[in-house]
Structures are given as C-alpha cells and as structure tokens.
Amino acid sequence: MNFLSYFQLSLVEISFIILTVFIASIIRGFNGFGFSATCISGFSFILPAIEIVPIILILEVLISIFMAPYIWKKIDWSFVLKVLLGIIIGSPIGLYLLKYLSPDVTHLSICLLIIFFSFLLMNGYKNIKINNEFTKFYTGIISGVINGLTTLGGMPVALFLLVAGIQPAIIRGSLAALFFLTDIYAFGLSFFAGIVDLTTIYRTLPLIIILPLGVYIGDKFFVKSKEETYRKVVFYFLIFISIFGIFRAISNF
C-alpha cells in the first residue's frame, strides 16, 4: 500500500498543510490565539469542513499543552472560567440560530464588525471600565453564539481583552488556556459523534512534531516584542483573517 494512501492526500497537499500548521503555530505562540483561523483559511483549499474540524481540534489541544510552560504563570483563571461559563451557555444558542440565519451573511457581518473595532483600537480606543464580572460573562455568551454560528468565537474575546487594556502576557496566556478547555470539550463531542476516524489520526500525526517548533519561535518573537508591537500584530491578524472571511462568504452567495 502506498504510504500517501493513509493520508488520502497528495505529497503537494501534505506539504501545504504542514507549512500552514507551521505558520499557524508561530502565530499561536505569539498571539495566544489564531491557530484555528489560520489553519481553516489554509486547509479549506484542500479539505471539506467536516474533515478540517477534527484535525484542528486535536492540534489545538496539543499546541495548548506545548504552550503551557510559556504562559502558565500569566493566566487569569478568574477571567477564563467566567468567559468559559458564558461560552457554554452561548454555544447551543448559536447552533440553534444556525437553523434560521444564513451562516454566510452572519459570517460577513461579524467580519465587518471585527474590522471596524480593530481600526478603532488601532487609533487608540480603550475602555478599562468594561473589565468587570458581568462583561466577562456576557463576552463569553457572545463568543459562544458566534462560535456556534461561524466558528469565529475567539475573536470577540481577543477584542474584549484589547479594549480593556489588559497586558499582552495576560491576554496571551488567558486566551491559550481558554481555547484549551473549549477545544477539549469540542473534541469530545466530535469523537462521540464519529467525526474523528483513522484517517484523521494519520493526517494529524506528522503535524504534531511541527507544533513545538512553531510555538518556540512564536514565543521568542513575543518575548522580544514591545506591548505596542504585540497589539499591532494582533490587530493586523484580526483584519487579515476577517478580510479573508469576507471574500469566502461573498464567494458562497
């Protein structure tokens, strides 16, 4: 049997996926988020969504483990748990609304809002008053609803932390911890739903060795960067992913 038959992909496709994961892991190591968004953007040229999600969920859990030594002492667990509770409540609402709302229109609207707020932040907008218990919980609900509708749930959480003026190290650590917990939950659901199969495992195995290298490089960039640089990189990343999402949504009309 041909070795590539286990992956059900060509050598060129495998190489492209490895490169995408490497870039995504550097972004995750630097930002604390963005791994899934980057992988989805790249994988969507090769694989259908139902085959992409389980691969990314496995890699997200693993990359969070690799990141733990870099971010453990900078995690705001109070923030993580409050947002997580909101996400648990909001996610079923998003999945329910998915029956009635067009995912492409919703995706397009959210991307436009993210670009709008990113430009506001780039021009110095900040509101530390929103850093309270209620707003954290409410942000989690919004994130869960958006995640159920469009899988872009991480972006509103990142925007909340930036608007509240939280230190980059805390943003990075808290986002990484939050996504670790949510992805374990999502992976469990995918596993019991039968979405994860042997082909998924085969495709994931060669990608695992890429993760710690990318995280290491991303962490080195983070350590050397200034707070202003970190925020700019996050803004540009959010805008880029949103623009990509807009074109993808428009192409589906």
C-alpha positions in Angstrom: 0.0 0.0 0.0 1.2 3.5 -0.9 2.3 5.5 2.2 0.3 8.5 1.0 -2.9 6.4 0.9 -3.1 6.6 4.7 -3.5 10.4 4.4 -5.7 10.3 1.3 -3.7 13.4 0.1 -1.0 14.1 -2.5 2.5 15.0 -1.4 1.9 18.6 -2.5 -1.2 18.8 -0.4 0.5 17.3 2.6 3.4 19.8 2.2 1.0 22.7 2.0 -0.8 21.5 5.2 2.5 21.2 7.1 3.5 24.7 6.0 0.1 26.1 7.1 0.4 24.4 10.5 3.9 25.7 11.0 2.8 29.3 10.3 -0.3 28.8 12.4 1.7 27.5 15.4 4.1 30.5 15.2 1.0 32.8 15.3 -0.4 30.9 18.2 2.9 31.0 20.1 3.0 34.8 19.6 -0.7 35.8 19.9 -2.1 33.2 22.2 -4.9 32.6 19.6 -5.3 32.4 15.8 -4.2 28.8 15.2 -7.7 27.6 14.1 -8.4 30.6 12.0 -5.1 30.3 10.2 -5.5 26.5 9.6 -9.1 26.8 8.4 -8.0 29.5 5.9 -5.3 27.2 4.5 -6.9 23.8 4.8 -10.2 25.0 3.1 -8.3 24.9 -0.2 -7.8 21.2 0.1 -10.3 19.6 2.6 -14.0 19.9 3.3 -15.0 21.5 6.6 -16.1 18.2 8.2 -12.6 16.8 7.7 -10.8 20.0 8.8 -12.5 20.5 12.2 -11.4 17.2 14.0 -7.8 17.7 12.8 -7.7 21.3 14.1 -9.3 20.3 17.4 -6.6 17.7 18.1 -3.8 20.1 17.2 -5.4 22.9 19.3 -5.4 20.7 22.4 -1.8 19.6 21.8 -0.5 23.1 21.0 -2.0 24.4 24.2 0.0 21.7 26.1 3.2 22.8 24.3 2.4 26.4 25.2 1.8 25.7 28.9 5.5 26.3 30.1 5.5 29.7 28.4 2.1 31.0 29.6 1.1 29.2 32.8 2.1 32.0 35.3 0.3 34.6 33.2 -3.2 33.0 33.0 -6.1 34.9 34.6 -8.1 31.9 35.7 -11.0 34.0 37.0 -11.4 35.6 33.5 -11.1 32.2 31.8 -13.7 30.5 33.9 -16.2 33.4 33.6 -15.9 33.5 29.9 -16.0 29.7 29.6 -19.3 29.7 31.5 -20.7 32.2 29.0 -19.4 30.1 26.1 -21.1 27.0 27.4 -24.4 28.9 27.6 -24.0 30.8 24.2 -22.8 27.9 22.0 -26.2 26.0 21.9 -27.9 29.3 21.2 -25.6 29.8 18.2 -26.2 26.3 16.9 -29.9 26.8 17.3 -29.8 30.2 15.4 -27.8 28.4 12.7 -31.1 26.8 11.6 -32.7 30.1 10.9 -29.8 32.5 9.9 -27.7 32.4 6.9 -24.1 31.4 8.0 -22.6 33.4 5.2 -24.5 36.6 6.0 -23.7 36.2 9.7 -20.0 35.5 8.9 -19.8 38.5 6.7 -21.4 40.8 9.3 -19.1 39.6 12.1 -16.0 40.0 10.0 -17.1 43.6 9.2 -17.6 44.4 12.9 -14.2 42.9 13.8 -12.5 45.1 11.2 -14.4 48.2 12.5 -13.4 47.6 16.1 -9.8 46.7 15.1 -9.4 50.1 13.4 -10.9 51.8 16.4 -8.4 50.0 18.6 -5.5 50.9 16.3 -6.5 54.5 16.7 -6.2 54.4 20.5 -9.7 53.4 21.6 -9.7 51.8 25.1 -12.3 51.3 27.8 -11.0 49.8 31.0 -14.5 50.1 32.6 -15.7 47.0 30.7 -13.2 44.9 32.7 -15.9 43.6 35.2 -17.5 40.3 36.1 -20.7 40.9 34.1 -19.0 41.9 30.9 -16.6 38.9 31.0 -19.6 36.6 31.3 -21.5 38.4 28.6 -18.5 38.3 26.3 -18.4 34.6 26.8 -22.1 34.3 25.7 -21.4 36.4 22.6 -18.3 34.3 21.8 -20.3 31.1 22.2 -23.1 32.3 20.0 -20.7 33.5 17.3 -18.7 30.2 17.6 -21.9 28.2 17.1 -22.8 30.3 14.0 -19.4 30.9 12.3 -16.5 29.2 14.4 -15.1 32.8 14.9 -15.8 32.8 18.7 -12.2 33.5 19.7 -12.2 36.9 18.0 -14.7 38.8 20.3 -12.7 37.5 23.4 -9.5 38.8 21.9 -11.1 42.2 21.1 -12.6 42.4 24.7 -9.1 41.9 26.2 -7.6 44.5 23.9 -10.3 47.1 24.5 -10.0 46.6 28.3 -6.3 47.4 28.1 -5.1 44.1 29.5 -1.4 43.4 29.4 -0.3 41.3 26.4 1.2 38.5 28.5 -2.2 38.1 30.3 -4.1 38.2 27.0 -1.8 35.6 25.5 -1.9 33.2 28.5 -5.6 33.6 29.2 -6.7 33.0 25.6 -4.4 29.9 25.3 -5.9 28.4 28.5 -9.5 29.3 27.4 -9.1 27.6 24.0 -7.5 24.6 25.5 -10.6 23.9 27.7 -13.1 24.7 24.9 -11.3 22.5 22.4 -11.2 19.5 24.7 -14.9 19.9 25.1 -15.5 20.2 21.3 -13.1 17.3 20.6 -15.0 15.1 23.0 -18.3 15.9 21.1 -16.6 15.3 17.8 -15.2 11.9 18.9 -18.5 10.6 20.2 -20.3 11.9 17.1 -18.0 9.7 15.0 -16.4 12.6 13.1 -12.8 11.5 14.2 -11.6 8.4 12.3 -8.3 6.7 11.5 -7.7 9.0 8.5 -7.9 12.0 10.9 -5.3 10.4 13.2 -3.0 9.6 10.3 -3.2 13.1 9.0 -2.6 14.6 12.4 0.5 12.5 13.4 3.1 14.1 11.1 1.8 17.6 12.1 2.4 17.1 15.8 6.2 17.5 15.5 5.7 20.9 13.9 3.8 22.4 16.8 6.5 22.8 19.5 8.9 24.3 17.0 6.4 26.9 15.8 5.4 27.7 19.4 9.0 28.2 20.4 9.6 30.6 17.5 6.4 32.5 18.3 7.3 32.8 21.9 10.8 34.2 21.0 9.1 36.8 18.9 6.7 37.6 21.8 9.5 38.0 24.4 11.4 40.4 22.2 8.4 42.5 21.2 7.1 45.6 22.9 3.4 45.9 24.0 2.7 48.3 21.1 4.1 45.8 18.6 2.1 42.9 20.1 -1.2 44.9 19.8 -0.4 45.9 16.2 0.3 42.3 15.2 -3.0 41.2 16.7 -4.9 44.0 15.0 -3.4 43.2 11.6 -4.1 39.5 12.1 -7.7 40.1 13.0 -8.2 42.3 10.0 -6.5 39.9 7.6 -8.5 36.9 8.8 -11.7 39.0 8.6 -11.0 40.1 5.1 -10.3 36.5 4.1 -13.6 35.6 5.7 -15.5 38.3 3.8 -14.2 37.1 0.4 -15.0 33.5 1.4 -18.6 34.5 2.5 -19.1 36.6 -0.7 -17.9 33.7 -2.9 -20.6 31.5 -1.4 -23.5 33.8 -2.4 
